[in-house]
């Protein structure tokens, strides 16, 4: 379910791998447990990379969607 509140947003539109994952990692490091991060990306690799990143780091991927060619991910900080 799409979260009603987002605490921080990372715009990775136009960036290619590995920048969306690196920007996500940096943004999460400044957040506290339970906060929601919204990530926007256009790199097709992000569709696979960001869910894998979430799984490997223990952060919860709570919702994904696509709007035109923009992949949108919502992660809950562990």
HELIX and SHEET records of a PDB file:
HELIX    1   1 UNK A   19  UNK A   29  1                                  11    
HELIX    2   2 UNK A   46  UNK A   57  1                                  12    
SHEET    1   A 4 UNK A   8  UNK A  12  0                                        
SHEET    2   A 4 UNK A  36  UNK A  41  1                                        
SHEET    3   A 4 UNK A  70  UNK A  76 -1                                        
SHEET    4   A 4 UNK A  60  UNK A  67 -1                                        
END                                                                             
